[in-house]
Amino acid sequence: MSGLLALLDDVAGIAKVAAASVDDVVAAAGKAGTKTAGVIIDDAAVTPKYVQGFAPARELPIIWRIARGSVFNKIVLLLPVALLLANFAPWLITPLLMIGGSYLCFEGAEKIFHVLFPHGSQAIEEDMSVKDPGHLEEQKVKGAIKTDFILSAEIMTIALAAIEAPNLWMQAATLAVVGLGVTIAVYGSVAMIVKMDDVGLYLAQNALTPIGRGFGRGLVRAMPSVMKTLSIVGTAAMLWVGGSIIIHGMEDLGFTWLGHHIHDWAYAIGHSVSEQWVGAVEWISKATMDGVFGLAWGFVLIPVATKVIGPMLSKTPKAH
């Protein structure tokens, strides 16, 4: 009996330690999550554009598929890789992030290029053909998950750098909490955004007061403009995040000239206005310059991607 009581006492002690560890994980995840706020906002701004043009009934299923892909990206692919790199090959993190940043710059610049210089492409026309909505949905979901992978890699890397964990288990648990929390926050917000027009329609038809019905009609009228604005914000966000990743990566590799000049220019612009606006103006100036650099770098990458990398990938044998 004394042995059983001792065992129960040990179990209780283990439970207390486990509970304390859970508290530590939650606290560390909260601290790490705040460091990724900027990229989270970018992720939320980028995603709604992937459901534009689809029937309302397909919006939530598409978002759910992207969210599942995002969890797979963060937990199954990125979490173990991030831990391995951080503990065994930290020197690889910066080059890999710069490759991801270059992809974001290319994707953002390509969208702007097609707006400025619209031109036909047989492959694009086939992919976007409404004759095959199922194929179009598959392409959109794959593109969204691919973009999410880059943003998720940035989120997980920033979070990992902010974690002050005593061991590998704590790092893994905290990263998992951050990854799941970010995914729920981003795609929950996106789901609410894209279904807001349906909410407006319901209010317009069923609200009990004229004010409620008027508010519903206002939502319905406003949502096309909101979605278009989010699409623009999403493109700008890709350029900003991609450009900042490249610039920070160059600084980590010893090429500090551009990063220092952008910092100095943003500081000068920020301190040219009233003191109460210094922080906001400085941040906006730096983000704008990072985005302009991202756009320029993306334009450089367009011919490389379309004339070299694209044809190489198209020649790769595909499984049937």
C-alpha positions in Angstrom: 0.0 0.0 0.0 2.9 2.4 0.8 4.3 1.6 -2.6 1.0 2.5 -4.3 0.8 5.7 -2.4 4.4 6.5 -3.3 3.6 5.8 -7.0 0.5 8.1 -6.8 2.6 10.8 -5.2 5.1 10.5 -8.0 2.3 10.7 -10.6 0.9 13.8 -8.8 4.4 15.3 -8.9 4.7 14.6 -12.7 1.3 16.1 -13.3 2.3 19.3 -11.5 5.5 19.5 -13.6 3.4 18.8 -16.7 0.9 21.5 -15.8 3.8 24.0 -15.1 5.3 23.0 -18.5 2.0 23.7 -20.2 1.8 27.1 -18.6 5.4 27.7 -19.8 4.5 26.6 -23.3 1.4 28.9 -23.4 3.4 31.8 -22.1 6.2 31.3 -24.5 3.8 30.8 -27.4 2.1 34.1 -26.5 5.4 35.9 -26.5 6.6 34.3 -29.7 3.2 35.0 -31.4 3.4 38.7 -30.8 6.7 38.8 -32.7 5.0 37.3 -35.8 2.1 39.8 -35.8 3.2 41.6 -39.0 3.5 38.4 -41.0 0.2 37.2 -39.6 -1.5 40.3 -40.9 0.1 39.8 -44.3 -1.1 36.2 -44.4 -4.7 37.2 -43.6 -4.6 39.9 -46.3 -3.2 37.6 -48.9 -5.6 34.7 -48.5 -9.1 36.1 -49.4 -8.0 36.7 -53.0 -7.9 32.9 -53.6 -11.7 32.6 -53.2 -12.5 35.5 -55.6 -14.6 34.4 -58.6 -16.0 31.3 -57.0 -19.6 30.5 -56.0 -20.5 31.5 -52.4 -21.1 27.8 -51.6 -17.4 27.0 -52.4 -15.8 29.8 -50.4 -15.8 28.1 -47.0 -14.7 24.6 -48.4 -11.8 26.3 -50.2 -10.7 28.2 -47.1 -11.0 24.9 -45.1 -8.8 23.1 -47.6 -6.2 25.9 -47.4 -6.3 25.9 -43.6 -5.7 22.2 -43.5 -2.8 22.7 -45.9 -1.5 25.5 -43.7 -1.6 23.2 -40.6 0.3 20.5 -42.6 2.8 23.1 -43.7 3.5 24.3 -40.1 3.3 21.2 -38.0 4.3 18.3 -40.3 6.8 20.1 -42.6 8.2 23.2 -41.1 8.2 22.4 -37.3 10.7 19.5 -37.5 12.8 21.3 -40.2 12.9 24.4 -38.1 14.1 22.5 -35.0 16.7 20.6 -37.0 18.0 23.7 -38.6 18.1 25.7 -35.4 20.0 23.0 -33.5 22.2 21.5 -36.2 22.5 23.9 -39.2 21.5 27.4 -38.2 23.6 28.9 -41.0 21.1 27.4 -43.6 18.1 29.4 -42.2 19.0 32.7 -43.8 19.5 31.4 -47.4 16.3 29.4 -47.2 14.3 32.3 -46.0 15.8 34.5 -48.8 14.7 31.9 -51.4 11.2 32.1 -49.9 11.3 35.9 -49.9 12.3 35.8 -53.6 9.3 33.7 -54.4 7.0 36.2 -52.7 8.6 39.1 -54.6 8.2 37.2 -57.9 4.5 36.4 -57.2 3.7 40.0 -56.2 5.6 41.5 -59.1 4.1 39.1 -61.6 0.6 40.2 -60.7 1.5 43.9 -61.1 3.3 43.1 -64.4 0.1 41.5 -65.8 -1.9 44.6 -64.7 0.5 47.0 -66.3 1.1 44.9 -69.4 -1.8 42.6 -70.0 -1.2 39.8 -72.4 -2.6 36.5 -73.4 -1.1 33.2 -72.4 -2.5 29.9 -73.6 -1.4 28.1 -70.4 -3.0 30.7 -68.2 -6.2 30.8 -70.3 -6.5 27.1 -70.0 -5.9 27.2 -66.2 -8.4 30.0 -65.7 -11.1 28.6 -68.1 -14.5 28.6 -66.4 -15.2 25.4 -68.5 -13.3 23.5 -65.8 -14.1 25.1 -62.4 -12.9 22.0 -60.5 -9.4 22.4 -62.1 -9.5 26.1 -61.4 -10.3 25.5 -57.7 -7.4 22.9 -57.4 -5.0 25.4 -58.9 -6.1 28.2 -56.6 -5.9 25.9 -53.5 -2.4 24.7 -54.5 -1.3 28.3 -55.1 -2.6 29.4 -51.8 -1.0 26.6 -49.9 2.3 27.3 -51.7 2.2 31.0 -50.7 1.1 30.0 -47.2 4.2 27.8 -46.9 6.5 30.8 -47.5 4.6 33.0 -45.0 4.4 30.1 -42.5 8.1 29.5 -42.8 8.7 33.2 -41.9 6.2 32.9 -39.0 7.8 29.8 -37.6 11.3 31.1 -38.0 10.5 34.4 -36.2 8.7 32.5 -33.5 11.6 30.1 -33.0 14.0 33.0 -32.6 11.7 34.5 -29.9 11.4 31.3 -27.9 13.4 31.1 -24.7 13.0 27.4 -24.1 15.3 25.3 -22.0 15.1 22.2 -24.2 14.0 20.8 -27.6 10.7 19.6 -26.3 9.7 23.0 -25.1 10.7 24.5 -28.4 8.6 22.0 -30.3 5.5 22.4 -28.1 5.7 26.2 -28.3 6.1 26.2 -32.0 3.2 23.8 -32.4 1.0 26.1 -30.2 2.1 29.2 -32.3 1.4 27.4 -35.6 -2.1 26.2 -34.6 -3.0 29.5 -33.0 -1.9 31.5 -36.0 -3.7 29.2 -38.4 -7.0 29.5 -36.5 -6.6 33.3 -36.2 -5.8 33.8 -39.9 -8.3 31.5 -41.5 -11.0 32.2 -39.0 -10.7 35.9 -39.9 -10.6 35.1 -43.6 -13.8 33.0 -43.3 -15.6 35.8 -41.6 -14.4 38.3 -44.2 -15.4 36.3 -47.3 -18.9 35.4 -45.8 -19.7 39.0 -44.8 -21.7 39.6 -47.9 -23.9 36.6 -47.0 -24.4 38.0 -43.6 -25.4 41.3 -45.2 -27.9 39.6 -47.5 -29.4 37.8 -44.5 -29.7 41.1 -42.6 -31.2 42.9 -45.6 -33.9 40.3 -45.9 -34.6 39.3 -42.3 -33.5 42.1 -39.9 -36.3 43.3 -37.7 -35.6 47.1 -38.0 -35.0 49.4 -41.0 -31.6 50.2 -39.6 -30.6 46.6 -39.5 -31.9 46.0 -43.1 -30.0 49.1 -44.2 -26.9 47.9 -42.6 -27.2 44.6 -44.4 -27.6 46.3 -47.8 -24.6 48.4 -47.0 -22.5 45.3 -46.3 -23.6 43.7 -49.6 -22.7 46.8 -51.5 -19.4 47.3 -49.7 -17.9 43.8 -49.9 -16.8 43.8 -53.6 -14.7 46.9 -52.9 -13.5 45.4 -49.6 -12.4 42.2 -51.4 -10.7 44.2 -54.2 -8.9 46.3 -51.5 -7.8 43.1 -49.7 -6.4 41.7 -53.0 -4.4 44.9 -53.5 -3.2 44.8 -49.8 -2.3 41.1 -50.2 -0.1 41.8 -53.2 1.6 44.8 -51.4 2.0 42.5 -48.4 3.8 39.9 -50.4 6.2 42.5 -51.8 6.8 44.1 -48.4 7.4 40.8 -46.6 9.5 39.4 -49.5 11.6 42.5 -49.8 12.2 42.7 -46.0 13.3 39.1 -45.9 15.8 39.6 -48.7 17.2 42.8 -47.1 17.5 41.2 -43.6 19.1 38.2 -45.2 21.7 40.3 -47.0 22.5 42.0 -43.6 22.9 38.6 -42.0 25.3 37.6 -44.8 27.4 40.7 -44.3 25.9 42.9 -47.1 24.6 45.7 -44.9 24.7 48.7 -47.2 21.1 48.6 -48.4 19.6 47.8 -45.1 21.5 50.6 -43.3 20.6 53.1 -45.9 16.9 52.2 -45.8 17.0 52.5 -42.0 18.7 55.9 -42.2 16.3 57.2 -44.8 13.2 55.9 -42.9 14.7 57.5 -39.7 15.2 60.9 -41.5 11.6 60.8 -43.0 10.1 59.9 -39.6 11.8 62.7 -37.8 10.8 65.2 -40.3 7.2 65.2 -39.0 5.6 66.0 -35.7 6.9 64.0 -32.7 3.6 62.1 -32.2 3.8 60.7 -35.8 7.5 59.8 -35.8 7.1 56.1 -35.1 4.2 55.5 -37.6 5.8 57.5 -40.4 9.2 55.8 -39.9 7.6 52.4 -40.0 5.5 53.2 -43.1 8.6 54.6 -44.8 10.7 51.6 -44.1 7.9 49.2 -45.2 7.4 51.2 -48.4 11.1 51.0 -49.3 11.2 47.3 -48.5 8.2 46.8 -50.8 9.7 48.9 -53.6 12.9 46.8 -53.4 10.7 43.7 -53.4 8.9 44.8 -56.5 12.2 45.6 -58.3 13.7 42.2 -57.3 10.5 40.5 -58.4 10.7 42.2 -61.8 14.3 40.9 -62.1 13.1 37.4 -61.3 10.2 37.4 -63.8 12.3 36.5 -66.9 14.3 34.1 -64.8 11.2 32.2 -63.6 9.3 32.3 -66.9 12.2 31.7 -69.3 14.5 29.4 -67.3 12.9 27.8 -64.2 9.4 27.4 -65.7 10.5 25.6 -68.9 12.8 23.4 -66.8 10.0 22.4 -64.5 7.6 21.8 -67.4 10.1 19.3 -68.9 10.1 17.3 -65.6 8.4 13.9 -66.1 5.0 13.7 -64.4 3.6 10.6 -62.8 0.4 9.3 -64.3 
